[in-house]
């Protein structure tokens, strides 16, 4: 996973762009059938939102004031 440093876009919201590369090779000792569990804090890293790039599209993962997550395209 590669993170691009936070920036402040015109709306004044901080964001971090996260680009994940899919692994095509099997890694020994890793169960690829079970989903990987990631803490939201490890994705957000103190920011209000992050942009996730997936298959050429950008998605915004946002933490609300109520502590809920919203994913939008």
Steps between C-alpha positions, in 0.01 A plus 500: 500500500632840403382819665539839344554777759194696612396805308249776558265526200291812435225385742751509785458131584817302558528179305745219440502303175556128551589282203494124550668265257345156464740214559495242223750263658409261779676569825580190705332480839233760420134401483374679188143377551446702820454877467778713643390702803618860510423748775338815364756701698780339296333620178400846621817568705346796680341649189126559447503319166713305255470439128528135399583420138352176370495380137556850365227662714538715809292440811488722808491335844382753756469487880190687624462694825284212627790258441344331197674435168368611162645370170408701190609490140 
